[in-house]
């Protein structure tokens, strides 16, 4: 119910209507089922010979058997068995219908241009129909012409076979198959190719001349151009991708180096800030002093100079310091900027103590980082040491083995 209360009015209305329709459907079904009566079965109509067997199922009530215990029967009604005369009639009818309808629109046995139509089954006829030809593969299984084998008009004998169980009837029909109808352009192309083939096959002349005219059409032969545009375009695309990858990796390296430089300079930056602040300088004066004190740390020096430039061009100190922390990123500088801005807002009474605490924390973190870097260096030196050990063992063992 808690879930239902969470629905809005429209959703609740849809749910209620669905429940109402479900109840009404169940009631209607019960009423319909209660009015149903058993339909007594006396006989079945056997399927036609060209139809499929019918599956049946019904219940039986037998005198002497408990009426509550009904017998369920499931079986199959097979098709009516045909007499020999009926089979012959179906076979002959299938041959006649197939011969009558085997040619496509506009075609006849004297002129077959696209193929023939042989249906494996006819409506209301149980007979199976197939065909074959005296020349293998001239016609595909669907009756289409295999134009690869038909290059000129030719006579083909088609055998139509009708069968039912073990009885068969056949008929032979002569048809004339035509080659593929060519357009004027295709015909001209074939004529040019044939004429060039004749010129090349004739080995009597030392010089082979390409015909310059075929059926009144001028012919000019050229060796294909060895174009380089595609190669240049491919090379340029590969070069651009390589440059993009190289520059991207270089930029990543520069960004990482800058981040490391700023991170490494934080301890010294806070330490100097505390010393200058303790000497009685104001916050802005300390920034100006620090501008000249970090020439060795190029990244940090640029950020300090840019911060002073923003202050000199209309930004408030708080905005400039916030931008300083945002540009550098990282929790250390963000925390430092937060302390500075709070002092500008609330007063600088606790600023020196808070910065001294931050300087000690930065020094502690720097020592931890140095320890981690030392451990990493030891790990990197492990592989060269192992290689040296193997070399020393080889220098000692090889002469000893050779001396044995």
C-alpha positions in Angstrom: 0.0 0.0 0.0 2.9 2.4 0.6 4.0 1.9 -3.0 0.4 2.6 -4.1 0.3 5.8 -2.2 3.4 7.0 -4.0 1.6 6.9 -7.4 0.0 10.1 -8.7 -3.7 10.4 -9.5 -3.4 9.4 -13.2 -1.3 6.3 -12.4 -3.8 5.3 -9.7 -6.7 5.7 -12.1 -5.0 3.5 -14.7 -4.3 0.8 -12.1 -8.0 0.8 -11.0 -9.3 0.7 -14.5 -6.9 -2.3 -15.3 -8.2 -4.1 -12.2 -11.8 -3.5 -13.1 -11.3 -4.8 -16.7 -9.5 -7.8 -15.3 -12.4 -8.6 -12.9 -15.0 -8.1 -15.7 -13.0 -10.4 -18.0 -12.8 -13.1 -15.4 -16.6 -12.9 -14.8 -17.3 -13.0 -18.5 -15.1 -16.0 -18.9 -16.8 -17.8 -16.1 -20.3 -17.1 -17.6 -19.1 -18.3 -21.1 -17.5 -21.4 -19.7 -20.7 -22.2 -17.7 -22.8 -22.2 -20.8 -20.5 -24.5 -22.8 -21.8 -28.0 -23.5 -20.0 -31.1 -24.6 -20.3 -31.5 -28.4 -20.9 -35.2 -29.2 -18.7 -36.6 -32.0 -20.0 -39.1 -34.4 -17.6 -39.0 -37.3 -14.6 -37.2 -38.8 -14.1 -36.0 -42.4 -10.8 -37.5 -43.7 -8.4 -34.9 -45.2 -8.1 -34.7 -49.0 -5.2 -36.5 -50.6 -3.3 -33.2 -51.2 -3.8 -32.1 -47.6 -1.9 -33.0 -44.4 -3.0 -35.5 -41.8 -5.2 -34.0 -39.1 -4.4 -34.3 -35.4 -7.5 -34.9 -33.2 -8.2 -35.1 -29.5 -11.5 -35.8 -27.7 -13.0 -37.3 -24.5 -14.8 -40.7 -24.3 -17.5 -41.8 -21.9 -18.0 -45.5 -21.7 -20.8 -47.4 -20.1 -19.5 -49.4 -17.2 -16.7 -46.9 -16.5 -17.1 -44.3 -13.8 -18.6 -41.1 -15.4 -16.2 -38.9 -13.4 -13.3 -40.8 -14.9 -13.2 -39.7 -18.6 -11.0 -41.3 -21.2 -8.8 -38.8 -23.2 -8.0 -39.9 -26.7 -5.4 -38.3 -29.0 -4.7 -39.5 -32.5 -4.3 -38.6 -36.2 -6.6 -38.8 -39.2 -4.6 -39.8 -42.2 -5.4 -38.6 -45.7 -7.7 -40.7 -47.9 -5.8 -43.4 -49.9 -6.0 -43.0 -53.6 -6.8 -45.7 -56.1 -4.5 -46.3 -59.0 -6.8 -44.6 -61.5 -7.0 -41.6 -59.2 -3.2 -41.4 -58.9 -2.8 -41.6 -62.7 -5.4 -38.8 -63.1 -3.5 -36.6 -60.7 -0.1 -37.4 -62.4 -1.5 -36.6 -65.9 -3.2 -33.5 -64.6 0.1 -32.3 -63.0 2.0 -32.9 -66.3 -0.6 -30.9 -68.3 -0.8 -28.0 -65.8 3.0 -27.8 -65.5 3.5 -27.8 -69.3 0.7 -25.2 -69.7 2.2 -22.8 -67.1 5.9 -23.4 -67.3 6.7 -20.5 -69.6 7.0 -17.0 -68.3 5.2 -13.9 -69.7 6.0 -13.2 -73.3 8.0 -16.5 -73.7 7.3 -19.9 -75.3 9.1 -23.1 -75.9 10.5 -21.6 -79.1 12.0 -18.6 -77.2 13.0 -18.9 -73.6 14.8 -15.7 -72.6 14.7 -15.7 -68.8 13.9 -19.3 -67.7 11.0 -21.6 -66.9 8.6 -22.0 -63.9 8.3 -25.5 -62.5 6.3 -25.5 -59.2 7.1 -28.5 -56.9 3.4 -28.7 -55.9 0.1 -27.7 -57.5 -3.0 -26.6 -55.6 -5.3 -29.4 -54.7 -2.9 -32.0 -56.1 -0.8 -34.4 -54.0 1.7 -35.0 -56.8 5.4 -34.0 -56.4 6.9 -32.3 -59.5 10.5 -31.9 -60.5 12.5 -31.3 -63.7 15.9 -31.9 -65.2 17.6 -31.2 -68.5 19.7 -33.1 -71.0 22.6 -30.6 -70.5 23.6 -30.2 -66.8 23.4 -26.8 -65.1 21.9 -25.0 -68.1 19.0 -24.2 -65.8 19.3 -23.4 -62.1 17.0 -25.1 -59.6 14.6 -22.2 -59.7 14.3 -22.5 -63.5 16.5 -19.4 -64.3 18.9 -19.6 -67.2 22.6 -20.0 -66.4 23.9 -17.4 -68.8 27.5 -18.3 -68.1 26.9 -21.5 -70.1 24.5 -20.1 -72.7 26.4 -17.9 -75.0 24.3 -18.5 -78.1 20.8 -19.8 -79.0 20.6 -23.6 -78.2 18.0 -26.4 -78.0 17.5 -27.9 -74.5 15.4 -30.9 -73.6 13.5 -30.5 -70.4 12.2 -33.6 -68.6 9.2 -33.0 -66.3 8.7 -35.8 -63.7 5.5 -36.2 -61.6 5.5 -38.7 -58.8 3.2 -40.0 -56.0 4.5 -42.6 -53.6 6.0 -45.2 -56.0 4.2 -44.2 -59.2 5.7 -41.8 -61.7 5.0 -40.2 -65.0 7.3 -38.1 -67.2 7.3 -35.9 -70.2 10.0 -34.5 -72.4 9.6 -30.9 -73.8 12.0 -29.3 -76.3 12.7 -25.6 -75.6 15.0 -23.1 -77.3 17.1 -21.1 -74.8 18.5 -17.7 -75.8 21.6 -16.0 -74.4 21.3 -13.0 -72.2 19.8 -10.0 -73.9 22.5 -7.3 -74.1 22.1 -3.6 -74.3 23.7 -1.8 -77.2 26.6 -0.7 -74.9 27.2 -4.2 -73.6 27.1 -5.6 -77.1 29.6 -3.0 -78.3 31.9 -3.8 -75.4 31.9 -7.5 -76.2 32.6 -6.7 -79.9 35.6 -4.6 -79.0 36.9 -7.3 -76.6 36.6 -10.0 -79.2 38.4 -8.0 -81.9 41.3 -7.2 -79.5 41.5 -10.8 -78.6 41.7 -11.8 -82.3 44.5 -9.3 -82.8 46.5 -10.5 -79.8 46.0 -14.2 -80.7 47.3 -13.8 -84.2 51.0 -14.5 -83.8 52.0 -14.0 -87.5 52.8 -10.3 -87.2 55.7 -9.0 -85.1 53.8 -5.9 -84.2 50.4 -6.2 -82.7 48.1 -3.3 -83.6 45.1 -2.4 -81.5 42.1 -1.8 -83.7 41.2 1.9 -83.8 37.6 1.3 -85.0 34.9 -1.3 -84.2 31.5 -1.1 -86.0 32.0 2.5 -86.8 33.0 3.5 -83.2 36.5 4.9 -82.6 38.6 2.9 -80.1 41.6 4.3 -78.2 43.7 2.2 -75.9 45.6 3.6 -72.9 47.8 2.1 -70.1 46.2 3.0 -66.8 47.6 6.1 -65.0 49.6 5.3 -61.9 47.9 7.9 -59.7 49.6 8.9 -56.5 46.9 11.1 -55.0 45.4 8.2 -53.0 48.9 7.2 -51.7 49.6 10.8 -50.7 46.3 11.2 -49.0 46.8 7.9 -47.1 50.3 9.0 -46.1 49.0 12.4 -45.0 46.2 10.8 -42.9 48.7 8.4 -41.2 51.1 11.3 -40.6 48.4 13.5 -39.1 47.3 10.6 -36.8 50.9 10.0 -35.7 51.5 13.7 -35.1 48.3 13.9 -33.1 49.3 10.9 -31.0 52.9 12.3 -30.5 51.7 15.8 -29.6 49.0 14.4 -27.3 51.5 12.3 -25.4 53.9 15.3 -25.3 51.2 17.5 -23.9 50.3 14.9 -21.3 54.0 14.7 -20.3 54.3 18.5 -20.0 51.1 18.6 -17.9 52.4 15.9 -15.6 55.8 17.6 -15.3 54.0 20.9 -14.5 51.9 19.2 -11.8 54.9 17.5 -10.3 56.8 20.8 -10.3 53.9 22.7 -8.6 53.5 19.9 -6.1 57.2 19.8 -5.2 57.3 23.6 -4.8 54.4 23.8 -2.4 56.4 23.1 0.8 59.0 25.8 0.0 56.2 28.2 -1.1 54.3 27.9 2.2 57.5 28.0 4.2 58.7 31.3 2.6 55.2 32.7 2.9 55.2 32.0 6.6 58.7 33.6 7.0 57.8 36.8 5.1 54.5 37.0 6.9 56.2 36.6 10.2 58.6 39.4 9.3 55.6 41.8 9.2 54.8 42.0 5.5 51.2 42.1 4.4 49.7 39.4 2.2 50.0 41.3 -1.1 53.6 42.4 -0.2 54.5 38.7 0.5 53.2 37.8 -3.0 55.3 40.4 -4.6 58.4 39.2 -2.7 57.7 35.6 -3.7 57.5 36.6 -7.4 61.3 36.9 -7.4 62.0 34.0 -5.1 60.8 31.1 -7.3 62.8 31.6 -10.5 64.0 28.0 -10.3 60.4 26.7 -10.2 59.2 28.1 -13.6 55.6 26.9 -13.3 55.0 28.3 -9.8 56.7 31.5 -10.7 54.4 32.0 -13.7 51.3 31.4 -11.5 52.5 33.9 -8.9 53.2 36.5 -11.6 49.8 35.9 -13.3 48.1 36.4 -10.0 49.8 39.7 -9.4 48.9 40.7 -12.9 45.2 40.0 -12.3 45.3 42.1 -9.1 47.0 45.0 -11.0 44.3 44.8 -13.7 41.2 45.2 -11.6 40.7 41.9 -9.9 40.2 41.9 -6.1 42.8 40.0 -4.1 40.2 37.3 -3.1 39.3 36.7 -6.8 42.9 36.6 -7.9 43.9 34.1 -5.1 40.8 31.9 -5.9 41.8 31.8 -9.6 45.4 30.9 -8.5 44.1 27.9 -6.6 41.7 26.9 -9.4 44.4 27.0 -12.1 46.8 24.9 -10.1 44.3 22.4 -8.7 45.0 19.9 -6.0 43.9 20.0 -2.3 47.1 21.6 -1.0 46.9 24.9 -2.9 43.1 25.0 -2.5 43.5 24.7 1.3 46.2 27.5 1.3 44.0 29.8 -0.8 41.0 29.1 1.6 43.1 30.1 4.6 44.3 33.4 2.8 40.8 34.4 1.7 39.4 33.7 5.2 42.0 36.0 6.7 41.1 38.7 4.1 37.4 38.4 5.1 37.6 37.9 8.8 41.0 39.4 9.7 44.5 38.1 9.9 44.7 37.3 13.6 45.1 33.6 13.2 46.6 33.6 9.8 50.3 33.1 10.8 49.5 30.2 13.1 47.3 28.4 10.6 50.0 28.8 7.9 52.7 27.5 10.2 50.5 24.4 10.9 50.0 24.0 7.1 53.8 24.4 6.6 54.5 21.6 9.1 51.9 19.4 7.4 53.4 20.1 4.0 56.9 19.2 5.3 55.6 16.0 6.8 53.9 15.0 3.5 57.1 15.9 1.6 59.1 13.5 3.8 56.5 10.7 3.1 56.7 11.3 -0.6 60.5 11.2 -0.5 60.2 7.9 1.3 57.8 6.5 -1.3 60.0 7.7 -4.1 63.0 6.0 -2.5 61.1 2.7 -2.3 60.1 3.0 -6.0 63.8 3.6 -6.9 64.8 0.5 -5.0 62.2 -1.5 -6.9 63.5 -0.2 -10.2 67.1 -1.1 -9.3 66.1 -4.7 -8.5 66.0 -5.8 -12.1 69.5 -4.4 -13.0 70.9 -6.0 -9.8 69.4 -9.4 -10.8 70.9 -9.1 -14.3 74.3 -8.3 -12.7 74.0 -11.3 -10.4 73.3 -13.6 -13.4 76.3 -12.2 -15.3 78.6 -12.7 -12.3 77.5 -16.3 -12.0 78.1 -16.9 -15.7 81.6 -15.4 -15.5 82.4 -17.7 -12.6 80.7 -20.9 -13.8 81.5 -20.9 -17.6 85.3 -21.1 -17.1 84.8 -23.8 -14.5 82.5 -25.9 -16.8 84.9 -25.5 -19.7 87.9 -26.7 -17.6 86.2 -30.0 -16.7 
